[in-house]
Amino acid sequence: MIKYTIMRKMFLLICCLALLAHVAHGKLTATKYPGTVEDLSFTSRVELAAEGYKPFLDKSAYQELNIVPGEEIYTDRMIAQAEAAAEEEQKLEDYCKQHPEDKTKCQQKPTEPTPTVNYSGGTIGGGPVIVNNSVTGGSCYPAAKDNWYKNKIFTTGRYEKRAPAFEKAMITVFRKEGTTCGTIPKDPGGYSCYGIASKMHNIPPEVLNKYTIADAEDFYYEKFWKPQQFYKLPDVIASDVFLAGVASGTGTAMVQFRNFLGLPESSKPVDDKVINSVKNYQGDLHNRWLDKRNEFLQKVVVKHGYSDAVARSYKHAIEIKRKNGCHVQPQEPLYRQ
């Protein structure tokens, strides 16, 4: 029995060796090495490239600018204004290098003011400032002094009790836009007064020229603040989004703001979803929104290839807005004279 088992194992071993020898010396089958794109014909490569680019045909390198179609004129106008402001800034710098003794035009480098811990001065609206993301129609801190824009309040004060956040925003509008009329080179809006462009709003120059500050306030209230329902936004951000609408167009401002809040893109006026998102927002809503606006403005500069001077002009605009949110306590308050 043992002898039989040994013989059986030897037989199986011989069979395995024979099979292995047969496989080792069998005929090899050629396998084509995998090709690359470079091995394709020129026509095939062109077709492949075209197919690959199809998903991006309607895309733009500047899609993130979020400009509502038809509101490009606002961006063109912002650029024209920034160029004009940059030119004025350069003229002032050149003048002050030659006439440093002129303290009326050439301000000395300001020292950083000491922040106030407890504010006890007057407010816009007359009541206490309630700092949270829910209050609407409450009082705002007074405006803050600035080293670039005029330190003067031009508003009539008619909206101070009625809409404190609107009043504070209009203080900034008049400080930025000025209270005179004229035409800025390359400005597609044409003749303008108080930042109101005749061509953009179909107001004849001879009519616009007769506008008073009160007329301008009513214009911004009726054309921007009320129809876009900015008044429904909590005070913490209402004036900021309104100012974005004045600068970039209300549709563009709302698209950007909804994008900022993580909501579906829409240029429609303020609605409950926007309001609830603001109320539930965690963090510094005012400054983060202005960071978003600053990012947008700098992308405008890069896209159009404008100079550092224009970028600085946009920076000045962001700084004055940053210091003048409804709930921002001023280090150096600016009161009506």
Buried (B, 14 or more C-beta within 10 A) or exposed (E): EEEEEEEEEEEEEEEEEEEEEEEEEEEEEEEEEEEEEEEEEEEEEEEEEEEEEEEEEEEEEEEEBBBBEEBBBBBBBBBBBBBBBBBEBEEEEEEBEEEEEEEEEBEEEEEEEEEEEEBEEEBBBEEEBEBEBEBBBBBBBBBBBBEBBBBBBBBBEBBBEEBBBBBBBBBBBBBBBBBEBEBBEEBBBBBBBBBBBBBBEEBEBEEBEEBEBEBBBBBBBEBBBBEBBBBBBBBBBBBBBBBBBBBBBBBBBBBBBBBBBEBEEBBEBBBEEBBEBBBEBEEEBBEEBBBBBBBBBBBBBEBEEBEEBBBBBBBBBBBBBBBBBBBBBBEBBBEBE
